Amino acid sequence: MEIFVFLFSFSALGILYAMNTISELQEPYVILEIGVAVLVIVFLFYFLITRGNAPKDFLFFVFAEFSFTCIIDLTSALEYDGIISGFMEFYQKTGEPYLGTSYGIMMCYWDGIAHFIMYLMMISRITDRKAYRTLGLFWAGSLCANMSVFIVGIVAGKYGSEIHPAFWLNFLFLLMPVLGAIVLFTRAKDRPLIGGYNAQHAQSLKLIWRPLDIILLFLLIAAMAFTILRGLVALDSPLEACSIYLKQYEPYLKDPVGYPRVMMLHLFFYALPLLGAFVYGLLKPGCTWMPDWTIFLAGAMIQCQWSHIGGFLHPRTTAPYRIPSDAFWLVLAANLVYAATPVLVALRVYSNPYFFLKIAPFPGQTGLPISEEKDTKYKLK
């Protein structure tokens, strides 16, 4: 099925070419109507062809539908960068002109490549009746961050006065990952939550004997400080440190398109508390929520940083907002480490989960006769 979805998604190019060629289809409200009609038709198409063996997971249809739109986003990015032409000129004028910003282009690349691959992988898992919860949470974090920054940035930035009807289609792409995240967070976990001897041993080790966790703690604390600094810059703090950072290191944070500022505020108000929670999770044994939230935040922050780093590197960013040459490598390195930190934490949690499990009671600790406890098996040794 994933191969079929992959091939069918490219039929979006035919629709784009027809709309780019026929002037009657390029009016703002006509674009919105065609967009809604295409989404409905694609959904009905997948619904009808799977009736004989209908997927039990409704997110299959979300992933199949969004795979179709990934090709549109990839086409938009490629056309703005001058790699292809003849598909999206109309949309750049009367559809969503803000997609031509450096942030918008990089966001479309992420959606057209990274999200497209995720959709195909999750469709494959669903059709094979296999679990995909971990990948699904990564996707939900990525797309939630993507669309929340994108929508708010449009309204709050310089394109707030150039909103066309096609803008309202974006709310579907914000609603679905939020709904998907709720479903996936409440779904049974792929791994057990209770550990035995190995979990007890891992949780008995003092921090000094866990060098990897010490490194991750330092990275998390540094990431929190970086988040606070850039959040205060976005809030126009009069602190001298904020002024120095804005002028000498990342003037891109004040790009009038609005996306960098909105992203820093998102990270300040939403990512910062989670980074602090992860510090607690690495110090306190048995935090069973760590696997879910680390993978969710990893998806969100790597998407944000991809668009942010790509944005200040892209030639469409005007000269006053580019990174100064004498600070370029330092700013780039700081942003790359910042993007990698939540991913490294998630990898640590998933590769060695014993520290984050509840410990099963040993015989004689439950208050029950030992003969009755023999029926209780440790789910993970």
C-alpha positions, 0 to 999 in steps of 0.5 A, spaced: 500 500 500 505 504 501 508 504 494 501 505 491 500 511 496 507 514 493 505 513 486 498 516 487 501 522 491 505 524 484 498 525 481 498 532 485 503 535 479 497 534 474 492 538 478 498 543 479 499 544 472 492 544 470 491 550 475 497 553 473 495 553 466 488 555 466 487 562 469 479 561 471 482 556 476 487 561 479 482 566 483 483 566 490 476 563 492 476 558 486 483 555 489 480 554 496 474 550 493 479 546 489 483 545 495 477 542 499 474 538 493 481 535 492 482 533 499 475 530 499 476 526 493 483 523 495 479 521 502 474 518 498 478 515 493 482 511 499 476 510 503 473 506 497 479 502 495 480 499 502 473 497 503 475 490 502 480 490 507 479 497 511 484 499 515 483 499 523 486 505 524 483 511 522 490 515 522 491 511 515 487 516 511 490 522 515 497 519 512 495 517 505 491 524 505 497 528 507 502 524 503 498 527 497 499 534 500 507 533 501 508 533 493 505 540 493 509 542 498 515 539 495 513 542 488 513 549 492 519 549 495 523 547 488 519 552 484 521 558 489 528 555 489 528 555 481 529 548 480 523 547 477 517 551 473 510 551 471 507 548 477 506 554 482 506 561 479 499 562 480 499 559 488 505 564 489 501 570 487 493 568 489 494 562 494 500 563 499 505 568 498 508 567 504 511 560 502 516 564 498 520 566 505 526 562 507 522 559 512 516 557 508 521 554 503 525 550 508 518 548 512 516 545 505 522 541 504 521 538 511 514 536 509 515 534 502 521 529 504 521 528 512 514 528 513 513 524 506 517 518 508 514 518 515 507 517 512 509 512 508 513 508 513 507 509 518 502 506 512 506 500 511 506 499 519 498 500 519 497 495 513 502 490 516 498 490 523 504 493 526 505 498 531 508 505 529 506 509 536 513 511 537 514 514 530 507 517 530 509 521 536 515 524 533 511 526 527 505 529 531 511 533 535 514 535 528 507 537 524 504 540 531 510 545 531 511 546 524 503 548 523 503 552 529 509 556 528 507 557 521 500 559 522 501 564 528 507 567 524 503 568 518 498 572 522 503 576 526 508 577 521 509 582 515 504 577 511 498 578 516 495 583 511 496 578 505 492 573 507 488 569 501 482 564 502 487 558 501 490 560 508 484 557 512 486 550 509 492 550 514 488 549 520 486 542 517 494 540 518 494 543 525 488 539 527 490 533 525 497 532 528 493 535 535 488 529 534 493 524 532 498 526 538 492 525 543 490 518 540 497 516 540 499 518 547 493 515 550 494 508 546 497 502 549 505 503 549 509 499 545 514 497 551 512 495 558 512 500 563 515 495 569 522 492 569 525 487 574 532 486 576 535 490 570 531 496 572 533 495 579 540 495 578 540 501 573 536 505 578 541 503 583 546 507 580 548 514 582 549 519 577 557 519 578 556 512 574 552 514 569 557 519 565 552 519 559 546 522 563 551 527 566 553 529 559 545 530 557 544 534 563 549 539 561 546 539 554 539 540 557 541 545 562 545 549 556 539 548 551 534 551 557 539 557 557 539 558 550 531 557 550 531 563 555 536 567 552 532 567 545 525 567 548 527 574 551 530 577 545 523 575 542 520 579 547 524 585 546 527 584 553 532 591 554 537 586 557 544 588 555 545 580 553 539 580 549 541 586 545 548 584 544 546 577 542 541 580 537 545 585 534 552 580 533 549 573 533 542 572 530 539 578 527 535 573 524 530 573 530 528 580 528 526 578 521 519 582 519 516 575 516 515 573 523 517 566 523 523 566 527 520 570 533 514 566 533 518 560 534 522 562 539 516 564 543 513 557 542 520 554 544 520 559 550 513 557 553 512 550 551 519 547 550 523 550 556 518 546 561 519 540 557 527 540 557 526 542 565 522 536 566 527 531 562 532 534 567 528 531 572 527 525 569 534 523 568 535 524 575 529 521 578 528 513 577 521 511 574 519 516 570 515 512 565 512 518 561 519 520 559 519 515 552 513 519 550 515 526 551 522 526 549 520 523 542 515 528 541 519 534 543 525 531 539 520 531 533 518 538 534 525 541 535 528 538 530 523 541 525 523 547 528 531 548 528 531 545 520 526 551 518 530 556 523 537 554 520 535 553 513 532 560 514 538 564 516 542 560 511 537 561 505 539 566 500 532 569 500 533 572 507 535 579 506 542 581 508 540 585 515 538 579 518 543 574 516 548 571 521 554 576 521 560 572 518 565 573 524 559 569 528 557 564 523 560 558 525 559 559 532 551 560 531 551 555 526 554 550 531 550 552 537 543 551 533 546 544 531 547 542 538 541 545 540 537 541 535 541 535 537 540 535 544 532 532 545 534 527 539 540 525 543 535 524 550 530 521 546 535 516 543 538 515 550 531 513 553 529 508 548 536 505 547 536 503 555 529 504 558 531 501 564 532 507 568 525 509 566 521 503 568 517 502 574 520 496 578 516 490 579 515 488 587 520 482 588 517 476 592 515 477 599 514 485 598 507 485 596 504 482 602 501 476 598 503 469 600 509 467 595 505 462 592 501 467 589 506 471 587 509 466 583 504 467 577 506 474 577 512 475 571 516 480 571 515 484 564 522 486 563 528 483 566 
